[in-house]
Amino acid sequence: MGNISIQICGSPANALIIGFGDMDDTGYLDRLYVHKDYQGRGVATAICDRLEEDFCLSRGRLLQNSAVQKRKNDTFTTHASITARPFFEKRGYTVVKAQQVVRKGISIRNYIMRKHIEYSV
């Protein structure tokens, strides 16, 4: 299994990419982006829902909410910015560790976050 990528575009006339995201085969959500004019409209939620669902399906399992059906555990992880942290917390992710990272010579704070999921085989 390779990376799972989702891209959402506006109308064909303007060809604007309003959001994208990708997740690797370990469940690491590497990138999530939503254009500033479309934030707060459910775009990131739709992208994450699809990435998580595709990850589960690619492993040959269906995500189940019923406690009776739960048999297998897995984990989604991401490195979330300060502004993205509340979004991921609403999705059930928890902070594993706060950290300072250097990107192009600039130190920024981000959070390693994890979400445990359960599947039915």
C-alpha positions as CSV (number, residue, x, y, z in Angstrom):
1,M,0.0,0.0,0.0
2,G,1.3,3.5,-0.9
3,N,0.3,6.9,0.2
4,I,-3.3,7.9,0.1
5,S,-3.9,11.4,-1.3
6,I,-7.1,13.5,-1.5
7,Q,-7.4,16.7,-3.4
8,I,-10.6,18.9,-3.5
9,C,-11.0,21.5,-6.3
10,G,-13.4,24.3,-6.8
11,S,-15.4,24.7,-10.0
12,P,-13.6,23.5,-13.2
13,A,-13.8,27.1,-14.4
14,N,-11.4,28.5,-11.8
15,A,-9.4,25.2,-11.2
16,L,-8.6,26.4,-7.6
17,I,-7.4,23.7,-5.3
18,I,-9.3,24.4,-2.1
19,G,-7.8,21.6,0.0
20,F,-5.6,18.5,0.0
21,G,-4.2,16.0,2.4
22,D,-2.3,12.7,2.4
23,M,-1.6,9.8,4.7
24,D,1.1,7.2,4.4
25,D,0.7,3.4,4.9
26,T,1.5,3.7,8.6
27,G,-1.4,6.0,9.3
28,Y,0.7,9.1,9.4
29,L,-1.2,12.2,8.2
30,D,1.6,14.0,6.5
31,R,-0.1,17.1,5.0
32,L,-3.4,18.8,5.4
33,Y,-4.1,22.1,3.7
34,V,-7.3,24.2,3.2
35,H,-7.3,27.5,1.2
36,K,-8.0,30.4,3.6
37,D,-11.2,31.3,1.8
38,Y,-12.6,27.8,2.5
39,Q,-11.5,27.2,6.1
40,G,-14.3,26.5,8.6
41,R,-16.6,25.0,6.0
42,G,-15.9,21.3,6.6
43,V,-13.3,20.8,3.9
44,A,-10.6,19.6,6.3
45,T,-13.1,17.3,8.0
46,A,-14.1,15.8,4.6
47,I,-10.5,15.3,3.7
48,C,-9.6,13.6,7.0
49,D,-12.7,11.5,6.9
50,R,-11.8,10.2,3.5
51,L,-8.2,9.6,4.3
52,E,-9.0,7.7,7.5
53,E,-11.7,5.7,5.7
54,D,-9.4,4.9,2.7
55,F,-6.7,3.8,5.1
56,C,-9.1,1.4,6.9
57,L,-10.4,0.0,3.6
58,S,-6.9,-0.4,2.2
59,R,-6.1,-2.7,5.1
60,G,-9.2,-4.8,4.2
61,R,-11.2,-3.7,7.2
62,L,-14.2,-1.6,7.9
63,L,-14.2,1.0,10.7
64,Q,-16.9,0.0,13.2
65,N,-18.4,2.0,16.1
66,S,-20.0,-1.0,17.7
67,A,-18.1,-2.3,20.8
68,V,-19.2,-5.9,19.9
69,Q,-17.5,-5.8,16.5
70,K,-14.1,-4.3,17.6
71,R,-11.2,-6.7,17.2
72,K,-8.2,-4.8,15.8
73,N,-6.4,-1.6,16.8
74,D,-4.4,0.9,14.8
75,T,-3.2,4.4,15.2
76,F,-3.3,7.6,13.2
77,T,-0.5,10.1,13.9
78,T,0.3,13.7,12.8
79,H,2.5,16.6,13.6
80,A,0.0,19.5,14.2
81,S,0.7,23.2,14.3
82,I,-0.6,25.3,17.2
83,T,-3.6,26.4,15.0
84,A,-4.4,22.9,13.8
85,R,-4.3,21.3,17.3
86,P,-7.9,22.1,18.2
87,F,-9.1,20.7,14.9
88,F,-7.4,17.4,15.6
89,E,-8.5,17.3,19.2
90,K,-12.1,17.5,18.0
91,R,-11.4,14.5,15.8
92,G,-10.2,12.4,18.7
93,Y,-6.5,13.0,18.5
94,T,-4.5,13.5,21.7
95,V,-1.2,15.2,22.3
96,V,1.6,12.8,22.8
97,K,4.3,15.5,22.9
98,A,4.8,19.2,22.4
99,Q,8.1,20.0,20.5
100,Q,10.1,22.8,19.0
101,V,11.2,22.0,15.4
102,V,13.3,24.1,13.0
103,R,12.0,24.7,9.5
104,K,14.2,26.7,7.2
105,G,16.1,28.2,10.2
106,I,12.9,29.2,12.1
107,S,11.9,27.4,15.3
108,I,8.2,26.6,15.6
109,R,6.2,24.7,18.1
110,N,4.1,21.8,17.0
111,Y,2.5,18.7,18.6
112,I,2.9,15.0,17.9
113,M,-0.7,13.8,18.1
114,R,-2.2,10.3,18.0
115,K,-5.7,8.9,17.5
116,H,-6.3,5.2,18.3
117,I,-8.8,3.5,16.1
118,E,-10.5,0.1,16.2
119,Y,-11.6,-2.0,13.3
120,S,-13.6,-5.1,12.7
121,V,-11.8,-7.7,10.6
